[in-house]
Amino acid sequence: MKKTHFTILLSLLCVSLFSQVNSKTATVYSTSSGTNQKLTITDTVTFNKSGQPFETEICVFVNPNKTFQTILGIGGAITDASAEVYAQLPPNKKQEFIDAYYNKVKGIGYSLARTNIGSCDFSSESYSYIAEGDKELKTFNIGHDKKFRIPLIKQAMNAVGKEFVLYASPWSPPAFMKDNKTVLHGGKLLPEYYEAWANYYPLFIKAYEKEGISVWGISIQNEAMATQKWESCVYTAEEERDFLKNYLGPVMKKQGLRAKKIIVWDHNRDLINQRANTIFEDPIASKYAWGIGFHWYETWAGGEPKFDNVAKVHEAYPSKNLLFTEGCIEKFSAENFNFWPNGERYGRSMINDFNNGAVGWTDWNILLDENGGPNHVGNYCFAPVHADTKTGQLIYTPSYYYIGHFSRFIRPNAKRVSTATSRSQLLSTSFINADGKMATIVMNESDKPIKYNLIVGSFEAKVEILPHAIQTLCY
């Protein structure tokens, strides 16, 4: 079916659905601070014919006839660290973990995954897939990944089924290919190794697919402007453009991998516009780029997240896809496993990123241990789920439930629906799934309960949301 036909049918479905909505109800799922509500059904509200709202009323307006981007998926990264911790769980906890993330009924229905090409900070050590100095890549071997990471990816893939999407990102080329002769501390890819490094990506993809794991796409470089104490490599916008245009794009095409998606940038929102302008304005480089990835760590320097930068890229390059590729709560502390603002940060980011055009959202590590690792450079962080490796117990943080308000109810191929709120106390976004079911997410970061009207087309339902809470309304 052509995309245009799908859009027409979807519009007709919306009209039909909401011409009868006065006889329909919405199921309200809630997660609220200071309560036992964690993705809990807390209410069923009824739609009635709406009138003109008053200025004193708080409203969430949904127009089901206006749809936008199609959703690729929501999920998290399957890193070495996640896989190594998973391997230590007792069998019953392994199954609980897989269900918690990848089951659409028992868990939160992840379908999207990212993984690392070679080592990253969330590996127990630095490693490469080739021997030192092997410019011809004759020793390429993914044996390292077969011990922990590939088995976990297969568990996730089998649990999800055909909706599972995996993409991969490198943190650094091998040390001998870089000007600083280490995979750590930034540095640059030497020009004489551009072709060899470009050939590394197809070898990774084909090796994984030989193991039965389909790789949907790749990003060129994780955090391309970050010099980190862990694996990192710096590309200016012009360097990334030229590497894509002259090496990686042509090599992927030559290797029969033109259908694999290539993501540029894969770094923070602050500099995303300059990177997009430089690469997407070049017609040759642009034809190889599926879209642009972004992270949320621009707030390290203080200030508010630059959500509007994402919207401006979407406005300037509407044919390019926007994908949130990484975010996590940094500065791990075991005392903060249940720190509620950590979950709210996820809700705020996901609502804004989707409303600004993102087609998917990928959290960082899906699982870490009780110390926020393993991490070979001490960069310990939070994950939505932690495992206490001493007891074998799983620890679910508020972030897990906040993400679940999106991932369980917004399925791949859903379309975002026009949504607006009448007051700044509430954040909201809405989607219509391919089966016609709607999901509206509403978030209240204030200290007071809020009564609001959910107005969908010409019908409305009366809803209340508790302080510091998030709801998904399904109808």
N, C-alpha and C positions, 0 to 999 in steps of 0.2 A: 504494500500500500504506500502510495506516495505521501510525503509529509504534508503536502497541502490538503490532501483528502482527509488525513487524520485530523488536521486542525479544524476543518469544516465539520466533521463528525463530532469532534469534541465540543465545538460551539453549540451544535444542535442538542447534544446531550445536556450541556449546561442549561440551556433554555428550558428543555423538557424537565430536568430535575427541579429547577427552582420555580417552575410554574405550578408545581405540586407541593412545594416545600411546607405549606401551611399544615399539611398532615404528617410532617416529618419531625423527628427529634434528633438532637445531637447528644452523643455520649461524651462526657467530660472526663478526661484523664488529668490528674493533678500530681505535682510534686511540690511540697511546701516546707519551708524552714520551720523547725520546732514541732513538727507533727510526724505521724507515721505514714504520711502520704508520699509514696514513691511510685510514680507511674500507676497510681491507684484510680479506679473509677470512682468519682466522687459525686457525680450528678448526671441526670438526664434532663435536658431542657427541651422545651417545645417551641417550634417556630410558629408565629402568628403573623398576620398581615401587619406591616409596619406603617407608621405615620411619620410626619415630620418630627425629627428629634428636637428637643429643646437645648438651648445653650448650656443648661445646667446638667445635662446628661452626658455621660462618658460613653463613647461608641467606638466599635470596631467595624469598619465598612469593608465589605467584600463584594467585588463585582465579578461574578463567575464568567461573564462574557469577555473579559479581558485577560488573556493568558500570555505568558512570556516564555522564558527559557525552559528547555526540557532537562530534567534532572538525570545525571549520569549515575550518581549514587552517594552514599554517606558511609564512612567507615574510619579505619585507623591503620597505622603502620605495623606491619609484622617485621620487627627488627630481630637482630641476633639476641639482644637482651630479652625481648618478649619470649622468643623461642626457648632460650636457655632456662628461663624461670618456669615456663610451661612444662618443660621436661621434668622438673623436680616435683610436680604436683602428683598426689596419689590419683589413681585411675578415676575415682568418682568425681574428684575435683576437676580433672581434665575435662570430663564430660560436662560438668556444670559450667565451666568456663566457656566451652564451645557453644553451649546452648545460650549462655548469657549474652554473648555478642552476636551470634549468627542465626539463632532461631527467631523467627518473626512472631511467634506466640509466647514462648517461654522467656525470650530475651528481647533485644532491641534491634534485631534484623539488619546488622551490618551487611553491606554488599560490596563496598569499595575498599581496596587495600593498597598500600604502598610498601615497597621494600627497598633495602639498600643494595646497590651494586658495589661489592667489596665492603670493607669495614667502614664503620662510622663511630661516633662517640659511644653509642649504645651497642658496642661490641665488647667482648672481654679482652680483645687485643687487636692491634692493627694487622691486617693481612691483605694479600692481593691474590688474584687468580692466575698470575703468571710468575715465572722465575725472574729474579732481578736481571735487568738488561735484555730481556727477551722482546726485542722490537718487533719481531715477526709473529709474536703471540703463539708460537708453536706449543708452548707448555700450558696454554689456557685450560683451567680445570676448576670446576665448582665443587670439588670434593668437600671443602670446608662447610658449605651450606647444606650438604646432604645429612649432616649429623643432627641438627636441630631445626634450622629454619625451613627447609623444604618440607619436612614432615608436618610442621604446624600449618604452613600455607596449604598443604593438601587437605588437612583437617577442615580448615576454613572453607576451602573451595568445595569440598564434598558436602558440607553443611548448607552452603548457600545454593549451590546448583548453578543453573545457567545465567543467573544474574551477577555472578561473581566477576569483578573487574580488578585486575592487578596491574599496577604500574611501578616502575623502578627508577631510582635516582642514585647517581654516584656522588660520593663525598670528596673523592680525590683520585686522580690518576696515580699509577704506581710512582714511587719516589724517583726513579731514574728518569722519568719523563718530565720532571718539574725543575724549575730553576733553583729551588732551595733544597733539592735532593732529599726531601722528606714528604710523607703524606700529610704531615701535621703543619700547622702554622701558616696556612694560606699558600703563598707562592703561586707561580703561574705555569701553565702547560707550555713547554718549549715548542717553538714552531716546527722543529724537525720531527716532532712526535704527533703532530696534528692528525696525520693519516692513520698512524698506528692506534691512537686513542679512539678515533672514529670507528675503527674496526672492532674495538673492544665491545661496544654496545651490541652489535649483531651476534657476536659470540655468546654474550650473556643471554640474550633472548632465545637463541637457538638451543643453548644448553638447558635452559629452564623448560623449554617446550619439549625437549627430548625426555625430560622427567615427567611430562604430562601436565605441565603448568603453563597455561596460555598467558602471555604477557601482552596486555592491551597497548602499553605505550611506555615512554621514558621521558624523564626530564634531562636536560643537558647537564646541569650542575646544581647540586643543593647549595643554596645560599651563596650565589655567585659573587657577592661583594663582601663576604665575611672572612676575615683572617682570624681563625679560631685556634685554640691550643689543641684541638682534635683535628680529624681529617677535614681538610678544606682546600679550596683552590679558587683563585680570583680571576674573573673575566670582566673586563669593561663591557659596556653595551656593544661597542664596535667589535670587540674580540669575540663575544658570543655570537653576534650576527654573522661574522665572517666564518667562524668555525661551522655554524649551521649551514651557511650558504655554500661554502666551498668544500666541506669535508663530510660532516655528519649526514646532511640531507642526501647528497649524491650517493654516499656509501650505503645508506639504508635502502635507497631505491635500487641500487645495483645488486644488493643482497636479497632482493625480493621482499623487502619489509616496508615498502612504501605505505601500506595500510596501517602500520603502527603509528600511534600518535606521538608527536614530539612537543613537549612543554618547555617553554623558555622561562627564564628568570628564577622561579622557585625560591623566592626570597620575600622580604617584607613589603608591606603596602607603601612605605614612604617613598621609595625610588621606582615604583612600578611603572609610573607614567613615562619616565625617560627611557626605560628599557623597552616598553611597548612602542614608543615613537621610533626608536632607533631600528628595531627589528622589523616591525610591521610596515614601516614606510619603504623598506627595501623589497621590491616585488619578488626577487628571487628567494631571499631568505624567508619572506612571509609565506610563500607557497608551501614551505616545508613545516611551518609551525601550526599545529592544531590550536594552540592557545597559550595562555600565560598562567603560571602558578604563583601563589603568594602565601606568605606566612603572617603571623600577627605580632612578631616580636619588636616592631617599631616602637613600642611603648617603653623599651629599656631606657630611652633617653628622657623619659617623662612625657607628660601630655596625654592626649586622648588618641585612641586608635584612628587611623586615617581611612575610615570606611569610604569616604567620598572619593578617594583616589581610585578605588575599584570601579565605582560608578562612572568615573570620567574615562577610564579605559574602555568600558563597555560602550559608552556614548561615542567615543572616537573610532572604535573598531568593532562594530556590532557582529561581524562575521567570525570574530575570534572568541574562543571559549575562555572563561575564567574559572579557575579551579583552586580552592583552598587546599594547599598541599601539606601544611604542617602547623600545629600549634600545641602547646602544652603549658602547664603551670610549672614555672621554674622554682629554684631555691627550695628543694625538698625539705620537709620537716614532718616527722611522724606525728607530731602533735596536731598537724593540720589536715589529717585525712578527711575530717568532716567539716572543714572550713567552707561555709556556704557560698561566700563570694567567688570561690573557684568555679563552682557550677554556674553561677550567674554570668561569669565571664564568657563561658561557652554559649549560653543562651543569647547573650547580647551580640556576640560575634556572628553566630549562625544566622540570626534574623537579619542583621544588617548585610552580611555578605550575600545571602540569597536575594534579599530585596535589591541589591546592587548588581545582580546579574550572574552570580556564581552558579555553575551547573553541578557542582559537587563539593563535598567538604570532607577532608581527611585529617583526623586527629593524629597525634604522634603515637608513641608506643601504646599498644593495646594492653600490655601487662608489664609491670616491674615488680621487683621484690620489696621487702619491708624497708629497705634502705634507699629506694628510688633508683636502683640500678639493676643489673651490673652496668658499669660505665668505666672504661679504662682510663679516663682522664678526670674522674671525680665530678663530672657534670651531672649531678643527681637531680632528678625531676619527678613530678607527679605523673601518674597515669590514671585513667578512669577506674581501673581495677588494679589492685596490688595483691601479691601473694605473700603471706608470711611463710617463708620457706622452713621455719622451725616447726610450725604447727600444721602446715598444709592448708590453712584456711585462706579464703579469698576475702578481700576487703573492697567493698564497693563505695566509691566516693560520690559526692553530689554531682560531679561532672558526668558520671556514667548515666545518671537519671536525666540530667538536662539534655545530653546528646540523644538519649532514647526518645525524648519527646519529638524529635525530628526523624531519626533513622527508622523507628518502628512504623511510622505512619506515612512518611513520604517515600514512596518506592521508586525504583528506577523507571524512567520514562514518564514520571509525573510532570505536570507543568505548573509553574508558579502562576498564581492568580492575583490580580490587583487587590491590594489590601492597604488600608490606612486607618490610623487611630485619631480620635479627636482631642486627645490629651497626651502630654509627654510622659505621664506616669506609666503608660502601657506601650509595649513594643509588640508588633504582630507581623505575621506573614502567613500566607495560605497557599495550598496546592490542591490540584485535582489529579488523582491517580488515573492510570489508564483504564481501570474498571469503573470510573465515574465517582468513586468515593472521594469526598473532600476532607481535608485536614486544615484547620486553622490553629496556629500556635499563638498563644497570648502570654506575655511575661510581665509580671509586676515586680519591679525592684524597690518599690516604696515600702515604708514602714506601716502602711495602713491597708486594710482590706478595701477592695474597689468593686462596686457594682457597675456593670456595663451592659450595653446592648450590643449583641452580635447581629449586625444588619447585613443580610445576604440578599442582594438584589432588593426586592420589595418586601422581604420578610425579616422578622427579627425574633431573637430569643434573649431572655433575661438571664444574665450569668453573674456570679460573684467569684472573685479570685482573692485568695488570702495574701497577706504581706509576704514579700520575698518568695514568690511562687511562680511556677510555670504550668500552663495548661495546654493540652491538645484537645480540640473539639472535633470529633469525627461525625460526619453526617452525609 
